Amino acid sequence: MKHLAVLNKYFVRYKWRFLLGMLFTAVSVAFNVFQPVLVRQIFDLLEQNLKNYPMISDTGLKEAFRSSFSKSLAFYGVSILGLALLSGFFMFLQRQTLIVMSRYIEYDLKNEVYQHYQRLDLNFFKMNRTGDLMSRITEDVSRVRMYVGPAIMYAARTIIMMVMIIWLMWEVNPMLTLYTLSPLPLLAITIYFVNRVIHKKSERIQSQLSNITSIAQENYSGIRVIKSYVQEEPSARHFEEASEAYKQSSISLAKTDALYQPAMGLMIGLSVIFTIFIGGMQVINGNITVGNLAEFVLYVNMLTFPFFSIGWVASMIQRAAASQQRINEFLDEKPQIKDEPGAIDVTLKGEIHFSNVSFTYPHTGIQALKNFELKIKPGQKIAVIGRTGSGKSTLAQLLIRMYDPQSGQVKMDGEDIRNLKLNSLRMQISYIPQDVFLFSDTISNNIRFGEPTATEETVQQAARQASVEKDILQFPEGFNTIVGERGVTLSGGQKQRVSIARGLIRNPNIMVFDDCLSAVDARTEKEIIGNLYAYLEDKTAIIITHRIFSLFAFDKIIVLDEGKMVESGTHDELIALNGYYAELYARQQTGAEESVNG
């Protein structure tokens, strides 16, 4: 239960529903367990009247006796029916409180997990598969709901019913009660050992289910690659193998679960035998009445539900504990990137300083930056050029605090960005990544994602500046076109330009373009660069690229290689150095000429 203890806060939050549910359960059980008392009185009345009837059968009291006896039976019958109806009504109220409470808790828990996911840093998502994240917030939370709802409800009903029944049985005959309940210790031992097995198997099953979800999610996302490489059959076999393992584990758990009902049935059968045999001897000896014996038999049958539900509830609790343990593993993860104590909220002007920054990616051990130093004044336009893996994108990641450097400082307006509030920092920087991600929504809403309050006119203006408006207007639905999952209906260049429009619409003082024109043709690239030149006039801009934009007058161009700045200066100064930049420029010019001649 230690893993489930984290849920106690929800029981406190919905304490009135919980307490009312417990009250309704107790009242429902009370109306139910007092029905055998009336049955006992009926049997005792019947036995007494059968003894007295021969003495008055030949007198004038015969008809009055029959009428009185019939009325008594009718009264008891109506009373039993009334108790049954009342028990059912309060059982309805019990479900309306406890089961509805479980739905509220499920809602709260899913939101807690989702919000915690959003607080965690990028390293967490690189170390865990999307399918596993989804499984924990869906399948695992659903199993936990079975604990906070049905399991709690039936456990409460079981405990209250057993206490009431045993108390009523003890009041009638303690010795017979002990004989009737004697199989319980064996039942407890069975439950203990079977539960341990169920917990281990449930944990393994949930892990396998996460694996299946991950495989399916990856295959659906990569369906183009699967089809292009004709890997449908190997992909299907991989999924089938994972499903087979899940099936075998589920069957094994089902077989273990199957031990419960026969064990419960055996215990109930033994209790009935003890009750009838020992109870019959007690009736013969005159210690109890026939009504008492009938009452005991009914109570033993009523105990069938508690006995059976013990195994069922225990199984649900064990499965929920295994699922909650998996949920807790992620809830216990602490974000490495978070607001430091005393973090401040300031309006940034755009001065940036990378001060002796070194950074190594924690999940790969690759050192991306080594003692990197760079100062950018407000309003300057900086180009960052270098080979793949030289550390260009790392600069952008550090600037918006997706990661923190292991040594050195990244400063904004002279203040270490770790001393700035995280949301405030990111709201004032528009970051356009090289890995474009579009949501399955309209083009308009994908652009408006950068500024949710933007008007349609502002959306269109941003699209115009990103040179994608003409493309959008060619679609039948225009800006209301649904782009599909990950923007699948758009070309690579169109997706990049929509992503640029999303960044432009925010209109911040600082902008970072991370190789976001790689899929754009030369003519469109020239148009976008022209638009950006005017747009970025009063903004600090960092443009990360592997191509040279000779038409853009950068204040400084830096060249990175293996995490270090190897060249720095203006376009003309770097050409004069005749180093990597000059070589890249010459290669690019040659390629452009060949393209024109071709």
Sequence and secondary structure as in RCSB ss.txt:
>XXXX:A:sequence
MKHLAVLNKYFVRYKWRFLLGMLFTAVSVAFNVFQPVLVRQIFDLLEQNLKNYPMISDTGLKEAFRSSFSKSLAF
YGVSILGLALLSGFFMFLQRQTLIVMSRYIEYDLKNEVYQHYQRLDLNFFKMNRTGDLMSRITEDVSRVRMYVGP
AIMYAARTIIMMVMIIWLMWEVNPMLTLYTLSPLPLLAITIYFVNRVIHKKSERIQSQLSNITSIAQENYSGIRV
IKSYVQEEPSARHFEEASEAYKQSSISLAKTDALYQPAMGLMIGLSVIFTIFIGGMQVINGNITVGNLAEFVLYV
NMLTFPFFSIGWVASMIQRAAASQQRINEFLDEKPQIKDEPGAIDVTLKGEIHFSNVSFTYPHTGIQALKNFELK
IKPGQKIAVIGRTGSGKSTLAQLLIRMYDPQSGQVKMDGEDIRNLKLNSLRMQISYIPQDVFLFSDTISNNIRFG
EPTATEETVQQAARQASVEKDILQFPEGFNTIVGERGVTLSGGQKQRVSIARGLIRNPNIMVFDDCLSAVDARTE
KEIIGNLYAYLEDKTAIIITHRIFSLFAFDKIIVLDEGKMVESGTHDELIALNGYYAELYARQQTGAEESVNG
>XXXX:A:secstr
 TTGGGGHHHHHHTHHHHHHHHHHHHHHHHHHHTHHHHHHHHHHHHHHHHHHHHHHTTSTTHHHHHHHHHHHHHH
HHHHHHHHHHHHHHHHHHHHHHHHHHHHHHHHHHHHHHHHHHHHS HHHHHHS HHHHHHIIIIIHHHHHHIIII
IHHHHHHHHHHHHHHHHHHHHH HHHHHHHHTTHHHHHHHHHHHHHHHHHHHHHHHHHHHHHHHHHHHHHHTHHH
HHHTT HHHHHHHHHHHHHHHHHHHHHHHHHHTTHHHHHHHHHHHHHHHHHHHHHHHHHTTSS HHHHHHHHHHH
HHTHHHHHHHHHHHHHHHHHHHHHHHHHHHHT   SS   TT B       EEEEEEEEE TTT  EEEEEEEEE
E TT EEEEEE TTSSHHHHHHHHTTSS  SEEEEEETTEEGGGB HHHHHHTEEEE SS    SSBHHHHHHTT
STT  HHHHHHHHHHTT HHHHHTSTTGGG B  GGGTTS HHHHHHHHHHHHHTT  SEEEEESTTTTS HHHH
HHHHHHHHHHTTTSEEEEEESS  TTS  SEEEEEETTEEEEEE HHHHHHHTSHHHHHHHHHHHHHHHHHH 
